[in-house]
Each structure stands twice: as structure tokens, then as C-alpha cells.
Amino acid sequence: MSEVLTGGFRIMKNRQALSSAISAAVSSVTVQHEINVPTMFSFTLNIVSSTGAWQDVNLDAFAPGDAISISLGIDTLTQLVTGEITAIEPHFSRYSTVTVRGFDKMYRLKFGTRTRTFQQASDTDIAAQVAADAGLAIDTQGRAGIVNDYVLQSNQTNYDFLMARCAQLNYELLMDGTTLVFRPGAEGASPVRTLNFPADVDDLDLKLRVPTLGQQVSVSSYDIVSNQPLSATVSSGTARDRMGGSETGYQAASSFPDSSVRYERPNIVTPEALQSVAAAQYQRNLAGFIEGRTSVLGDASLVAGINVRLTGLSQRFNGIYYITSSTHTFDVEDGYQTEFTLRRTGI
């Protein structure tokens, strides 16, 4: 582990610690989490020292496919990513460097396209089969869901296909170590941390925007068996949508014009499935009501996919926020810093 006053890091390659020479040459480490996106990591090594001396860094020490795990922390190191090297970028100059990049195993869903049909399967069943085909373990959370008559994957990568299913159901993809997590959107769940302004956070940007779509969502289809139209309508959510506040974004926009929307889903042929999709789109359209960004001293517990409680702001802006992305950066000059983005659906 290399340390400065504000943190340290540990990089493991194929479950082995880096050599002391390579570890000493690391000048920066970055891990970027985002819901529904493969976690990206990178680290840069100085091949030539600041005095111009050639350091004992073997450029062939890293190869595509090498397993990498990165831990960061202040007092205690916490593992933030387990992934694989996908790119090696040497830069030769007076002060030569090499940057190693990679992703967690969600990235494996992006290789190749497939065309196939899933019949009489729930979305959790579909996600499990797609993950297995990509060699990934999976943790499917939430209810088993409604059984689909058929779902077509049409010349899509496994990643794009699963993201389309997530968009329809308001689900999300994350990685827990090397396990793919397929779960309902987690906005408004119990916060794991409380962050106070200005004690914990001293620079916070928030943007509240009136939602223009979705205060009422209707989804329609047609049942060819009964020769009857089908529809479902949702105009309210759950208490969780307020995220610790007194009203949702739609309620805050009650003085503005009606923002009802209608979607056509001809491939959905049951009222229960239409109702599920309508409820999901109601929540999905509300997601951008309040968005923000802040940075703190390095904190490995602040990662995409968790809720935090913000205090010390105002009655309107105090409450639960959902972290949608986080960037953890260590460098030898500034130490360990964490930057993250948030969103909230109520006030």
C-alpha cells in the first residue's frame, strides 16, 4: 500500500500484489461507478521519475484480460472494483507514462450481438439466462415478476437488451464484486449515510427542474385473442417517491399544465403487465426532478446505487438522495477524493 496524508490504495493483479517497483511508480488511481454502466478503473504509472531517471517498470507486466482489484481508503482500505484490463496506453516522452484501463465484468455483456426469443419467462428468468450466457453469476432482486408470453432480443448485445428491459421495468444493473445485480430502482430506500452541510459536504450543486412528462401514465395494447383493446393508467406512486419530503416532483408542479403521457406497447398482452409498465414509467419520468453533484474527502462507502440523507440545507432540500454515479480518485499530490452525483424525486 502506498500512502500520503489523505489516503492510500492497493492494486492486486491476478490476486497478487504488485511488485514494490511498480507500486511505487503509480501516480494516480481512478474508479468510476455508475448505475447501469460497467465500472471503469484506470491507474497511471510514471516510467521516468521526476528527476529523469528510468524507473524499474516493466511495460509487459500487464496484459489484456489480467484480473485487477483496486482498494482505496483513508484509514482502512475498501475494495471498490474487481475487473479486467481492457486497454494499455503507453505515452513516450521526456516523462514517459503508461495508463492501464479496464472494467468490471458487466463489460462482458457488450461483446457480440444476438437474436433469440424468450417464451413464457419472467424478466428475472430472462436476466438470469443472459447472465449465464455471458459467464456471470447473477443476483435477481425484487419480485419474480410477470411471465412474458415472449420477448425478442433482436440483433442486440446482451447489455443493450438488458438495458431495454430495465428501461421498461424501471430496473437497474449493478455489480457486487463479480456478481451481476438485477433489481428494481432503489431511489428512496433507507439511507446508509447522513451527510451534513457544511460539516461533511462544503460544496454542493443542486438543480430542481419541474417535470414535464408523466404525472399520469397510460400504457395501451391489444389482445388479439379477445379482439379487445387493453390499457392501464397510473397517476400516483408510493411514499418512497417523496424521499423524505412532503410531496413528489409531480405534486410540486401542480400549477403547471397537465403532463400526462401515453405509451403503446403492442407486445404486452396482459393487463397486469401493462399496469407494471405504467407504474415503472411513472417513476422513471420522475427521476430527474432534483439532480446534484458534490465532492468530499475520499469515502469508499459512497458508491452508485445507495441512498444518503443530506441535512443542513433547507426544509425543501433536506432529505434522501440517491447516488447515481461516483468517481473515486487517488493521486500522489491531492490524496484520495470522492465525487458523486445524486438525484431525488421529492421535496
Secondary structure as GFF3:
##gff-version 3
##sequence-region A 1 347
A	DSSP	beta_strand	2	4	.	.	.	ID=ss1
A	DSSP	beta_strand	7	13	.	.	.	ID=ss2
A	DSSP	beta_strand	16	17	.	.	.	ID=ss3
A	DSSP	alpha_helix	20	25	.	.	.	ID=ss4
A	DSSP	beta_strand	26	34	.	.	.	ID=ss5
A	DSSP	beta_strand	37	46	.	.	.	ID=ss6
A	DSSP	three_ten_helix	59	61	.	.	.	ID=ss7
A	DSSP	beta_strand	67	73	.	.	.	ID=ss8
A	DSSP	beta_strand	78	91	.	.	.	ID=ss9
A	DSSP	beta_strand	97	104	.	.	.	ID=ss10
A	DSSP	three_ten_helix	105	110	.	.	.	ID=ss11
A	DSSP	beta_strand	114	121	.	.	.	ID=ss12
A	DSSP	alpha_helix	123	133	.	.	.	ID=ss13
A	DSSP	beta_strand	137	140	.	.	.	ID=ss14
A	DSSP	beta_strand	148	156	.	.	.	ID=ss15
A	DSSP	alpha_helix	158	169	.	.	.	ID=ss16
A	DSSP	beta_strand	171	176	.	.	.	ID=ss17
A	DSSP	beta_strand	179	184	.	.	.	ID=ss18
A	DSSP	beta_strand	193	196	.	.	.	ID=ss19
A	DSSP	beta_strand	204	208	.	.	.	ID=ss20
A	DSSP	beta_strand	217	223	.	.	.	ID=ss21
A	DSSP	beta_strand	228	234	.	.	.	ID=ss22
A	DSSP	three_ten_helix	239	242	.	.	.	ID=ss23
A	DSSP	alpha_helix	249	252	.	.	.	ID=ss24
A	DSSP	beta_strand	261	264	.	.	.	ID=ss25
A	DSSP	alpha_helix	271	286	.	.	.	ID=ss26
A	DSSP	beta_strand	290	297	.	.	.	ID=ss27
A	DSSP	beta_strand	307	311	.	.	.	ID=ss28
A	DSSP	beta_strand	319	331	.	.	.	ID=ss29
A	DSSP	beta_strand	335	344	.	.	.	ID=ss30
###
